[in-house]
Amino acid sequence: QTKAYGKALEMYSGLVQRYPDVATYQNSLGSVYLMMEKYPQAIAQFQTAIRLDPSEPRFHLHLSKAYEQAGDSAQAEEEYHRYQSLKSPEK
């Protein structure tokens, strides 16, 4: 909210280095990159978060947004469908 992206980037980068297997930290770092409009870095972080925890719907939603903002609507749509299927699985 305060747009202190530099501080957030430093904090989450440190957390990712210390705890590389924590998907939530990878996702948070991706969100910082997304807010900074660094789309390739954001996409990479979201992909890592998904690799660590593929069943978390919000990681797919965030990756979808990153692809959309980067101009890759096909990938964005594909990830959004994954998000929807995880959010409300078939019964």
C-alpha positions as CSV (number, residue, x, y, z in Angstrom):
1,Q,0.0,0.0,0.0
2,T,2.9,2.4,0.7
3,K,4.6,1.3,-2.5
4,A,7.8,0.5,-0.4
5,Y,8.7,-2.1,-3.1
6,G,12.4,-1.9,-2.4
7,K,12.0,-2.8,1.2
8,A,9.5,-5.6,0.4
9,L,11.8,-6.9,-2.3
10,E,14.7,-7.0,0.1
11,M,12.6,-8.7,2.8
12,Y,11.1,-11.4,0.6
13,S,14.3,-12.0,-1.3
14,G,16.0,-12.7,2.1
15,L,13.2,-15.0,3.1
16,V,13.3,-16.9,-0.2
17,Q,17.1,-17.4,0.2
18,R,16.8,-18.6,3.8
19,Y,13.7,-20.8,3.1
20,P,13.6,-21.7,-0.6
21,D,11.1,-24.5,0.0
22,V,8.4,-22.2,1.4
23,A,5.9,-21.6,-1.4
24,T,4.2,-18.7,0.3
25,Y,7.5,-16.7,0.4
26,Q,8.0,-17.5,-3.3
27,N,4.5,-16.3,-4.0
28,S,5.0,-13.1,-2.0
29,L,8.2,-12.3,-3.8
30,G,6.4,-12.8,-7.1
31,S,3.7,-10.4,-6.0
32,V,6.4,-7.7,-5.3
33,Y,7.9,-8.2,-8.7
34,L,4.4,-8.0,-10.2
35,M,3.7,-4.7,-8.5
36,M,7.1,-3.5,-9.8
37,E,6.1,-4.6,-13.3
38,K,9.0,-7.0,-13.5
39,Y,6.9,-9.7,-15.2
40,P,9.5,-12.3,-16.1
41,Q,10.7,-12.3,-12.4
42,A,7.2,-12.4,-11.1
43,I,6.3,-15.3,-13.4
44,A,9.4,-17.3,-12.3
45,Q,8.5,-16.8,-8.7
46,F,4.9,-17.9,-9.1
47,Q,6.0,-20.9,-11.1
48,T,8.3,-21.9,-8.3
49,A,5.5,-21.4,-5.7
50,I,3.3,-23.7,-7.8
51,R,6.1,-26.3,-8.2
52,L,6.4,-26.3,-4.4
53,D,2.6,-26.4,-3.7
54,P,0.6,-27.1,-6.9
55,S,-2.7,-27.4,-5.1
56,E,-2.8,-23.8,-3.8
57,P,-5.4,-22.0,-6.1
58,R,-4.2,-18.5,-5.4
59,F,-0.7,-19.2,-6.8
60,H,-2.3,-20.1,-10.1
61,L,-4.4,-17.0,-10.0
62,H,-1.4,-14.8,-9.4
63,L,0.5,-16.5,-12.2
64,S,-2.5,-15.9,-14.4
65,K,-2.4,-12.2,-13.6
66,A,1.3,-12.0,-14.2
67,Y,0.9,-13.6,-17.7
68,E,-2.0,-11.3,-18.5
69,Q,0.0,-8.2,-17.5
70,A,3.0,-9.5,-19.5
71,G,0.7,-9.7,-22.5
72,D,0.5,-13.5,-22.7
73,S,-3.3,-14.0,-22.7
74,A,-3.2,-17.6,-23.7
75,Q,-1.0,-18.6,-20.8
76,A,-3.1,-16.3,-18.5
77,E,-6.3,-18.1,-19.5
78,E,-4.7,-21.5,-19.0
79,E,-3.6,-20.7,-15.5
80,Y,-7.0,-19.1,-14.7
81,H,-8.6,-22.4,-15.7
82,R,-6.3,-24.2,-13.3
83,Y,-7.2,-21.7,-10.6
84,Q,-10.9,-22.3,-11.2
85,S,-10.6,-26.1,-11.1
86,L,-8.6,-26.0,-7.9
87,K,-10.9,-23.5,-6.3
88,S,-14.1,-25.5,-6.9
89,P,-13.1,-29.0,-7.7
90,E,-15.6,-31.3,-9.5
91,K,-17.6,-33.5,-7.1
